[in-house]
Amino acid sequence: MNKMLRQFMAVAEAGTMSGGATAALVSQPSLTVNMRRLEETMGVPLFIRTPRGVRLTEYGETLYQNARLMQRLYDNTLKALERQRQRTEEGLRIGSGYSWWSLFIRDMVVEHSRRHPGARIYVSLGNQLRCMDLLLGGDISMFVSHEIEGLSLNTGTELIPLMQVGAGYFVREGHPLLGRTVTLADIDRYPMVSTAVPEARHQRFFETWTQTLADSAFDQQHYTFASNSLAACLDYVEHTDAVINHTDVMAKEFQRRGLHRLSLADSARKRTVGIYVLKERMSEQRTMETIALLKEAAGAMLPL
C-alpha cells in the first residue's frame, strides 16, 4: 500500500502529527511534508489544524474510509498469496481414518519424506465427519474416507473414488458368536461399538439430518460404546462381548490384535472409499499431485 496513505491513516487515527509520526515510525518533519504533498496530489484539504492537533475535513474522511478499505484488500491479498505459496511449497496436509493411515498412507508419507526431506507434513487422523470439518475449515487439503452418505452439495466437495470395500464384524477370542454362521439379527443381540458417530455440529454436512442417520452407517442409537479413537474401540471389544463393524481390509490387522471375523450369512454391501477435496482446488497443481500420490499408494495395497 502507498506509503503516504499509510502515514495519512496513522495521523487520522492518532489525531496529531506527532502521534502519527510515532505510529508510522517516521520523523514529524518528514510526515508533515508528506501530508502536504498528499493534499497537493489529491487537490483538496485533508486536515483542519487545531491547537490540539488535527481533524479530518470531509474530503479527509472520504479518503480515510477508502484507505482503510484499500488496506484491508492489500492485507488480504498478502495473506492469500502466502497461503498459495504454502500450498505449493509446504508439502502434505491430509486427513484420514486410522485404517487408511495404517494400510497405505503411512508408507506413502514416509516415502514422500525421503524424497523431499525439507517438506512439512501434517496428517490428521479421525472419522470422516471430523476430517470434513477440517477440510472445510482449511486445515487440510483433502482426506481419505468412506463415502459420506447424504452429504449436502453445499459443502462444495468432490469425492474421487479409489476402491470398493466390504465390511466385516469382529469380536474377541472366545466370543459366543464364533464357530458358526450368524445373521445380523444374532449380532444385534450384542453390544455394538462405533468409530463413526456424528456430533451435533456436523448437522450442516447433511441434506436431511434425521433421514441420513436412519439410512446410513451413522446411527447414533445403535451402539453401546463409541469413540473417535479406533484403538479405544478395539480395546473395548477385546475386553467385552461387544461387536465392531469395520472395513474388511483391516481383517489381518485386527487378527494381530486378537480379534476374529464373524462368519456372516448375509452378504455385506460394498462401499466406496475415496478422496474428498474441495471442488475449487481440484485444478491446483499441488492438489493434483497429492491425489496422484494417494491413488498410487492405494492401488499398490488395496483392491480397486
C-alpha positions as CSV (number, residue, x, y, z in Angstrom):
1,M,0.0,0.0,0.0
2,N,1.2,3.6,-0.7
3,K,3.5,4.9,2.0
4,M,1.8,8.3,2.2
5,L,-1.6,6.7,2.6
6,R,-0.3,4.6,5.5
7,Q,1.1,7.7,7.1
8,F,-2.2,9.6,6.5
9,M,-4.1,6.8,8.2
10,A,-1.7,7.0,11.2
11,V,-2.3,10.7,11.5
12,A,-6.1,10.3,11.2
13,E,-6.2,7.7,13.9
14,A,-3.7,9.5,16.2
15,G,-5.3,12.9,15.9
16,T,-1.9,14.7,15.9
17,M,1.1,14.9,13.6
18,S,3.4,13.8,16.4
19,G,1.3,10.8,17.3
20,G,1.0,9.9,13.6
21,A,4.8,10.1,13.2
22,T,5.3,7.8,16.2
23,A,2.8,5.3,14.8
24,A,4.3,5.4,11.3
25,L,7.9,5.3,12.6
26,V,8.9,8.5,10.8
27,S,10.1,11.8,11.9
28,Q,7.5,14.5,12.4
29,P,9.0,16.9,9.9
30,S,9.1,14.2,7.2
31,L,5.5,13.3,8.0
32,T,4.3,16.9,7.8
33,V,6.0,17.3,4.4
34,N,4.4,14.1,3.1
35,M,0.9,15.1,4.3
36,R,1.2,18.5,2.4
37,R,2.3,16.6,-0.7
38,L,-0.6,14.2,-0.3
39,E,-3.0,17.2,-0.1
40,E,-1.4,18.7,-3.2
41,T,-1.8,15.4,-5.0
42,M,-5.4,15.0,-4.1
43,G,-6.2,18.6,-4.8
44,V,-8.2,19.1,-1.7
45,P,-7.6,19.9,2.0
46,L,-7.5,16.8,4.1
47,F,-6.8,18.2,7.6
48,I,-8.1,21.0,9.8
49,R,-5.3,22.2,12.0
50,T,-6.4,22.9,15.6
51,P,-4.4,23.9,18.8
52,R,-4.9,20.3,20.0
53,G,-3.8,18.6,16.8
54,V,-5.6,17.8,13.5
55,R,-9.0,16.6,12.5
56,L,-10.2,15.4,9.1
57,T,-12.1,17.5,6.6
58,E,-15.0,16.0,4.7
59,Y,-12.5,15.1,2.0
60,G,-10.2,13.6,4.5
61,E,-13.0,11.4,5.9
62,T,-13.7,10.1,2.4
63,L,-10.1,9.4,1.8
64,Y,-9.7,7.7,5.2
65,Q,-12.6,5.3,4.7
66,N,-11.4,4.3,1.3
67,A,-7.8,4.0,2.5
68,R,-9.0,1.6,5.2
69,L,-10.7,-0.5,2.6
70,M,-7.6,-0.5,0.4
71,Q,-5.5,-1.5,3.5
72,R,-7.8,-4.5,4.2
73,L,-7.7,-5.5,0.5
74,Y,-4.0,-5.3,0.5
75,D,-3.6,-7.3,3.7
76,N,-6.0,-9.9,2.5
77,T,-4.1,-10.2,-0.8
78,L,-0.8,-10.7,1.1
79,K,-2.4,-13.4,3.2
80,A,-3.9,-15.1,0.1
81,L,-0.5,-15.1,-1.6
82,E,1.1,-16.5,1.5
83,R,-1.5,-19.3,1.7
84,Q,-0.9,-20.0,-2.0
85,R,2.8,-20.2,-1.5
86,Q,2.4,-22.5,1.4
87,R,0.1,-24.8,-0.5
88,T,2.7,-25.0,-3.2
89,E,5.8,-25.5,-1.1
90,E,4.6,-26.8,2.3
91,G,4.2,-30.4,1.4
92,L,1.3,-32.5,2.5
93,R,-1.7,-31.6,4.6
94,I,-4.1,-34.5,4.6
95,G,-6.7,-36.3,6.7
96,S,-7.5,-40.0,7.1
97,G,-9.1,-42.6,9.2
98,Y,-6.8,-44.9,11.2
99,S,-7.5,-47.8,8.8
100,W,-6.3,-46.0,5.7
101,W,-3.3,-44.5,7.6
102,S,-2.1,-47.9,8.6
103,L,-2.8,-49.6,5.3
104,F,-1.2,-47.2,2.8
105,I,-1.0,-43.6,3.8
106,R,1.7,-44.1,6.4
107,D,4.1,-45.7,3.9
108,M,3.3,-43.0,1.3
109,V,4.1,-40.2,3.8
110,V,7.4,-41.9,4.8
111,E,8.4,-42.3,1.2
112,H,7.4,-38.7,0.5
113,S,9.6,-37.5,3.4
114,R,12.6,-39.5,2.0
115,R,12.2,-37.9,-1.4
116,H,11.6,-34.4,-0.1
117,P,13.4,-34.0,3.2
118,G,12.5,-30.4,3.6
119,A,8.8,-30.8,3.1
120,R,6.5,-30.2,6.0
121,I,3.8,-32.9,6.5
122,Y,0.6,-32.7,8.6
123,V,-1.7,-35.7,8.9
124,S,-4.9,-35.6,10.9
125,L,-6.5,-38.9,11.9
126,G,-10.2,-39.1,12.6
127,N,-13.5,-40.3,11.3
128,Q,-14.8,-38.8,8.0
129,L,-17.0,-36.2,9.6
130,R,-14.1,-34.8,11.7
131,C,-12.0,-34.8,8.6
132,M,-14.7,-33.0,6.6
133,D,-14.8,-30.3,9.3
134,L,-11.0,-29.9,8.9
135,L,-11.3,-29.8,5.1
136,L,-14.0,-27.1,5.1
137,G,-12.0,-25.1,7.7
138,G,-8.9,-25.1,5.6
139,D,-6.8,-27.2,8.0
140,I,-6.2,-30.0,5.5
141,S,-6.3,-30.1,1.7
142,M,-8.0,-33.5,1.3
143,F,-8.8,-36.6,3.2
144,V,-9.4,-40.3,2.5
145,S,-12.6,-42.0,3.8
146,H,-15.7,-44.0,3.0
147,E,-18.2,-42.1,1.0
148,I,-20.4,-40.0,3.3
149,E,-24.0,-40.9,2.5
150,G,-26.4,-38.0,2.4
151,L,-23.7,-35.4,2.2
152,S,-25.0,-31.9,1.3
153,L,-24.0,-30.5,-2.1
154,N,-23.5,-27.2,-0.2
155,T,-20.2,-28.5,1.2
156,G,-18.6,-27.9,-2.2
157,T,-16.6,-31.1,-2.1
158,E,-15.9,-33.8,-4.6
159,L,-15.3,-37.5,-3.9
160,I,-12.6,-39.1,-6.1
161,P,-13.2,-42.9,-5.9
162,L,-10.3,-45.1,-5.0
163,M,-11.9,-48.5,-4.4
164,Q,-14.9,-50.6,-3.3
165,V,-14.5,-52.3,0.0
166,G,-16.8,-54.6,2.1
167,A,-17.3,-54.6,5.8
168,G,-16.9,-57.3,8.5
169,Y,-18.0,-57.9,12.1
170,F,-15.2,-58.5,14.6
171,V,-15.2,-59.9,18.1
172,R,-12.8,-61.1,20.8
173,E,-11.3,-64.6,21.2
174,G,-13.9,-66.9,22.7
175,H,-16.9,-64.8,21.8
176,P,-20.2,-66.7,21.9
177,L,-20.9,-65.9,18.2
178,L,-17.7,-67.5,17.0
179,G,-17.6,-71.0,15.5
180,R,-20.8,-70.7,13.5
181,T,-22.5,-68.8,10.8
182,V,-24.5,-65.9,12.2
183,T,-27.1,-63.4,11.0
184,L,-27.5,-59.7,11.5
185,A,-30.3,-60.5,14.0
186,D,-27.8,-62.6,16.0
187,I,-25.3,-59.8,16.0
188,D,-27.9,-57.3,17.1
189,R,-28.3,-59.1,20.4
190,Y,-24.8,-58.0,21.4
191,P,-23.4,-54.5,22.2
192,M,-22.2,-52.6,19.2
193,V,-19.1,-50.4,19.0
194,S,-18.8,-47.5,16.6
195,T,-15.9,-45.3,15.4
196,A,-18.1,-43.0,13.3
197,V,-20.8,-41.4,15.4
198,P,-21.7,-37.9,14.2
199,E,-21.8,-34.9,16.5
200,A,-24.5,-32.2,16.6
201,R,-22.1,-29.7,15.0
202,H,-21.9,-32.0,11.9
203,Q,-25.6,-31.5,11.0
204,R,-24.7,-28.9,8.4
205,F,-23.0,-31.5,6.3
206,F,-26.2,-33.4,5.5
207,E,-29.1,-32.7,3.2
208,T,-31.5,-34.2,5.8
209,W,-30.1,-35.0,9.2
210,T,-32.7,-37.4,10.5
211,Q,-33.2,-39.4,7.3
212,T,-29.4,-39.6,6.8
213,L,-28.9,-41.1,10.2
214,A,-31.7,-43.6,9.7
215,D,-30.4,-44.8,6.3
216,S,-26.6,-44.7,6.8
217,A,-23.9,-46.2,8.9
218,F,-24.1,-43.2,11.2
219,D,-26.8,-44.5,13.5
220,Q,-26.5,-42.7,16.9
221,Q,-28.8,-45.1,18.6
222,H,-27.3,-48.4,17.6
223,Y,-24.2,-48.6,19.7
224,T,-23.1,-49.2,23.3
225,F,-19.6,-47.8,23.1
226,A,-18.3,-45.1,20.7
227,S,-15.1,-43.3,20.3
228,N,-13.2,-41.3,17.6
229,S,-10.2,-43.5,18.5
230,L,-10.0,-46.9,16.8
231,A,-7.5,-48.1,19.4
232,A,-10.0,-47.3,22.2
233,C,-12.8,-49.1,20.3
234,L,-10.6,-52.2,19.8
235,D,-9.6,-52.2,23.5
236,Y,-13.3,-52.2,24.4
237,V,-14.1,-55.1,22.0
238,E,-11.1,-57.1,23.4
239,H,-12.4,-57.0,26.9
240,T,-16.2,-57.3,26.4
241,D,-18.7,-59.2,24.3
242,A,-19.2,-56.2,22.0
243,V,-19.0,-56.4,18.2
244,I,-17.3,-53.9,16.0
245,N,-18.4,-53.4,12.3
246,H,-15.4,-52.2,10.3
247,T,-14.0,-52.3,6.8
248,D,-12.8,-55.8,5.9
249,V,-9.5,-54.7,4.6
250,M,-8.4,-54.4,8.2
251,A,-9.1,-58.1,8.9
252,K,-5.4,-59.0,9.1
253,E,-4.6,-56.1,11.4
254,F,-7.5,-57.0,13.7
255,Q,-6.4,-60.6,13.7
256,R,-3.0,-59.4,15.0
257,R,-4.9,-57.7,17.8
258,G,-6.5,-61.0,18.7
259,L,-9.9,-60.2,17.1
260,H,-11.8,-62.6,14.9
261,R,-14.1,-62.0,12.0
262,L,-17.6,-63.5,12.3
263,S,-18.9,-65.8,9.6
264,L,-22.0,-63.9,8.3
265,A,-24.9,-65.5,6.5
266,D,-26.0,-62.2,5.0
267,S,-23.7,-60.6,2.3
268,A,-22.5,-57.2,3.2
269,R,-22.8,-54.5,0.6
270,K,-19.6,-52.8,-0.6
271,R,-19.0,-49.1,-0.1
272,T,-16.9,-46.6,-2.0
273,V,-13.7,-45.3,-0.5
274,G,-12.2,-42.2,-2.0
275,I,-10.5,-38.8,-1.6
276,Y,-12.6,-35.8,-0.6
277,V,-11.3,-32.5,-1.9
278,L,-12.8,-29.0,-2.3
279,K,-14.0,-28.5,-5.9
280,E,-12.4,-25.1,-6.1
281,R,-9.0,-26.6,-5.5
282,M,-9.3,-29.6,-7.9
283,S,-7.3,-27.9,-10.6
284,E,-4.4,-26.8,-8.4
285,Q,-1.1,-28.4,-9.4
286,R,-0.3,-29.4,-5.8
287,T,-3.7,-30.9,-5.3
288,M,-3.5,-33.0,-8.4
289,E,0.0,-34.2,-7.4
290,T,-1.2,-35.3,-3.9
291,I,-4.2,-37.1,-5.4
292,A,-1.9,-38.9,-7.7
293,L,0.3,-40.0,-4.8
294,L,-2.7,-41.3,-2.9
295,K,-4.1,-43.2,-5.9
296,E,-0.7,-44.8,-6.5
297,A,-0.3,-45.8,-2.8
298,A,-3.9,-47.1,-2.6
299,G,-3.6,-49.1,-5.8
300,A,-0.5,-50.9,-4.6
301,M,-2.1,-52.0,-1.3
302,L,-5.8,-52.3,-1.8
303,P,-8.3,-53.9,-4.3
304,L,-9.5,-51.5,-6.9
